[in-house]
């Protein structure tokens, strides 16, 4: 059978510059504060926003209070979106083709209401997508809608239940090591898309090697 494909979003389908948002926020700060947000870890404020426990207005208020930010909503949003780069057309075409070939596909992303709206706006403008990235996938699982986030095990278990997938039949494509570690512990096969690897170069090779080279780590 064809392996099921579970994609991360940032760093896999969309290019991300994790340093761009802290730099943009620092320019808005009276105290030149550095926000506690990186690829590897982040402050509780960001966790709460990514799990739907804060509205955009509450998130902006939290940023202003925690990091001495003097900025309008529009300027805060622009700084928050600075990390979001492009969604290359060749990656979208690859995902659509693999789905056409019969692979079941899903997205599992730690994200938030502001980023979802911004990415959907860009995808509509650039590619005419009516429903954002969901237009090229079978299912989309956003942390802020599920109420859970990676690297916690439960959000992976949620996806497996919803998709009726067995872990060993899934190839998870992810760029963050801490999320890769959880997926391997749960028995998913993993393509760690660390630089300089890109989706269009690494995924076809991973599928040719599946499942031997991408077997879960043995405990």
N, C-alpha and C positions, 0 to 999 in steps of 0.2 A: 504494500500500500504506500501511497505517497505520504511523506511526513507533513504534519500540520506545521504552519509557520506562525510564530508569535513574535511580532515586531515591537521593539521600543520605538519611540518617536524621535526625541532629540538625540542627535549624534548618530542616528541610523537612517531615518527617512528625511529629517530636516537637519541642516547644518546648524551647529550651535557654537557660540563663542561665550563660554561661561564667565570669562573675565570682563566682558563688555558691560554687563549690568552693574556689578559692583563699582566699576569705574564711573559709569554714568550717575549712579546714586551718590557717589562721593562728591561729585561736582555740585550736587544739590544740597549738600549737608553743611550747616553752619560750622560744625565741629570737624568737618572732613572725615566723618565716620565711615568705616568700612562695614558694609552689611555682611552678616554672617550667612553667606550663601555661596556654596561651591558645588562642584559635581559630586564630591565625596560626602559632604555633610552640610547641614543648614540649621538655623535657629528654629525654635518652636513656632514662631510666627509664620514661617513658610510652610512648615508641616501642616499647620491648621488651615492655611489657605488651600493647600493642595488636597486636603481631605474634605473640603466643603464646609468647614466649621466657621469660616469667616466669609463675609460678603466682600466684594471689591471695595466698597466704602470702608469697611472695618479694616481691611488689609492696608489700605492707604493710610488710614489713621494710625495704625500700628507702626508703619514705616516712619511716619512723621515723628511719632513719640519716641521710638527706640533709637533713631539715628539722626535726630535733629535736622530733619529735612524741611526746607522752605521751598515748596513747589506746588503748583496747581495740580489738579487731577491729571490733566493732559500731559504735563511734564513728567509726573511720576509714572504714568503709564508708558510714556516713550522710553524712559530709563529702564523700566521693567522689561520692555520688549526688545531692548538693545541686544540681548543675547540671541534673539531669533534671526537667523540668516535665511537662506533660500531653501526651497524644496526642489531639488533637481528633477527635471522631467524624466531623465533616464531611470531614476529610482522608482518613480511612479509607474513608468511603463513596465519595468521588471516585475513589480508586485502585481500589476494587473495581468501580465502574461502568465505568471505562476498560478494565479487564481483561475485563469482561463484553462490552464492545463489540468486543473482538478485539485490543487492544493487548497485545503481550508486555511483561511488567513484571519488573523486578529491582531489588534494593536493593544498593548498594555503600557500606559504612559502615566508617569507622575506629572500632573499638570494642574492647571487652575482655570477659573472662568475667564480671566483676562487673556491669557495666552491662547485658550481655545478660540475665543472670539476673534483675536487678531490673526491667527493662522487660518481660520476658516475664511476670513475676509480676503486674505492674500490668495488662497487657493481658488476662491470664487473669481477674483480678478484675473489671475494668471491662467487658470485652466478651466474655468467655467463650472467648477464643482458646486453642486447645490447643497451638499451635506458635509463639506469638508473632506478630511481624509477617509471618512466612511464610504465615499464613492468608489474606492478601489479595494475595499476590504469586506470580509463577511461580518465582522463584529468589531466594535471599538469599546475599550474599557479605559475610562479616564479615572484617575485616583479621586478627583474631586466629586465625581458622581457616585463612585462605589463607596467612598468614605474610608478607604484604606489606601496605603501606599507601599511601594517597594522601598526597602528590601524585605519587608515583612512577609512571612510565608502565606498569610491568609489571603492576600490579594491574588497570589498565584493559584491557590486552591479554588478561589472564587471563579477565576477564568476557566480552570480545568472543569469545574462542575458545570458552568454555564455552556461551555462548548462541547461537553461530553467527550473530553479528550483524556487519554492515558498519558502520563508524563513521558514515557519512553518513545511515544509517537510524535513528540513535539520538538521542533528545532526553534529555540529561543534566540533571537538576534538582538544583542544588547551591547552598549559601550561602557557601562559603569561596572567596575569590578565587584562592588558590594551586591549588586543585583544578580550578577552572574553567579556569585557564590551561593545565594539562596536558591536559585533555579537548579543548580547542580545538586544541592542537598535534597531537593524534592524529586530528583530523578529525571528532570528535563535534560535534553541534549542541548548544548549551547554553542553558538558562534559568538565569541567575544570580539566585537568589532572595534578593536583598539587601533589607533592610528599607526601606520598609514593605510590600514585596510578601509575599503569603502564597500557599500552594499553591492554595487554592481560587479565588482571584481571578486569579492569574497564569497557571496552567497551561492553563485552557480557552482563553485568548487566544493563548497560545503555540502551541497545537495548531491554531488557526485560521490562524495565520500561517506554520506550518511548510510548507516548509523555508526560505522566502525570508528571513525576518528572523532566523532562528536558524542561518544557515549558518556554518561554521567560519571563523575569521579567515584572510584570505589572507596568506601569507608573502611 
